[in-house]
Amino acid sequence: MKQGFTLIELLVVVLIIGILASVALPQYNMAVAKAEFSEYVTIGNTLFRAEQLYYMANGKYTKDLTELDIQIPASINISFFGDVNSATNWFGGADVGKTKRWNEYRYRVFFTLERSGTRWCLSYKATDFTRKFCDSVAGKKGTQASYYYSEFSSKL
């Protein structure tokens, strides 16, 4: 009596494992992306509140994070856009992510620092994955220039 598996049986098992992996991997990548995004949102909310407290005390926002009473993990990069010293400037905001150059990210969280505190999921290099991701964490969506965005909250 022969013992063992035939080549066909082994190939069928490998095929089944491949099919299962092709289904599970995109879901895993989405779960990891959402976990990172949650971290960005939490840090952005902390930054937004600290900036609002700073504004109430000083009459302006600051780009110097050492002036705020918060701790930002070293792995997180925060970039400020526009005139953050104005309370009404729509472009005054902070971009929270893990890269230093704005055009290198997959997705990031953008917060305006004006009173509404609007937040977006931004995807500079909009791929099918990043579009689906931003849509899954956001509601309103659109495109502008070379990036894709989804607004996910009108207020904090």
N, C-alpha and C positions, 0 to 999 in steps of 0.2 A: 504494500500500500504506500502510495506516495503521500508525503506530508508537505504542507506549505501552500503558498498561493500561486496561482498562475499569473502570468504577465497581464492578462486582461483584467483580472480581479484587482491587481495593484493599480493599474491605470484608471479603473473606475473609481477607486478610493481617492486617488490623487485628483481626479476630475471633480468629485463631490467636494473635497476640501477646497479646491480652487473656487468653485461656485459659492460656497459659504463665505470664503474670505472676501470675494468680490462684493458680496452683499454687506458684510459686516464692516469692512474698512471705511467706506464713506460715512457710515453712521458713527464710527469711532472718531474719525477726523472732525465731524460736526460737533460731537460732544466735547472734544478737547478745545475746539475753537470757542464754544459757548462758555466753557470754564474760564479761559483766558479773558474773554470779553467781560464776564462778570467781574473779574478782578479789575479790569480797566474802568468799568462803571463805578465800582466801589471807590476806587482811588479818585476818579473824576468827581464824584459826589463830595468826597472829603475835601478835595481842592476847592470846589465851588463854594462850599460852606465856609471854609477858611478864608477865601478871598472876599466873601460877603462880610464876614466879621472884620477883616482888615479894612474894607471899604467904609464900614460904619465908623470905625475908629479913626481913619486917616483921610477920608474923603476921596480916595483913589484906590485902584487895584495895584498889585505889585507883580513884577515878573521874577522877583528874587524869592525863591522858595524858603530861604533861611529866615525871612521875615515872618513867615507863617508858622503857626504852632502845630505842625503836622510832620509825620515821618513818611517819606515816599521810598519804597523799595529801590535799591540801586539798579535793579534790572528794568525798571520802568523809566521811559523817557517822556518828559512833558515839554511840549513846544508851545509857546504862546504865539497867537496870531493877532495882527492888527494892534490898535491902540488900546491896551488893556486898562489904561488910566481913565477911559471914558465909560460912564455908566450906560450910555445909550448906543455905543458903537456896536452894530451887529457882528462885525468881524472880530471884536475883542473876544478872544476865547482861548481855550487850551486844548491841545491835541494829546491824547494819552495813548501810548503804545510802547513797543519794544525796540523800535528802530529810531535812529537819529535823523535820517533824511526822510522828508515827507513822501517822496515818490518811491520808497522802497517797501512800504507796508502792504500786507494783504488786506487788512482792515484795521481801523482804529476808531476810537471814540472821540468825537469832537464836541466840546461844550462851549456854549457862548457864556460869557461872564456878565452879560447884561441881565436885567431883571427877570426875563422870562426863563433863563437857564435852559434853553433849548439844547437838545443833545441829538447827535446823529451817529450812525454807523457809516463810516466812509470806506470805500474800497477804491484805491487809486488805480490799481491794475485789475479792473473788474473782470473776473472770470465767472463761469457758471457757479462755482462753489461759493465765491464771495457774495455774489448776488443772492443766492439762496440763503446764505448765512445771514446777511444783513436783513433780508426780508423776514427771516425766522425770528429775529430779535426786535424787529421794528414794524412799523405800520406804513405810514406815508412814504413814498419812494419817488425817485427821479434820477435824472442824469444831468451833469453839467460838465462841460469841457471833456476831460478825459477820465473823470471818475464817476462812480456810482454811489448814491447815498440813500439812506433810509432814515427818516426822522422817527425816533422811537419814544420821544416824550416831549410834550410842550412845556412841562414844568417839572422841577425836581420834587 
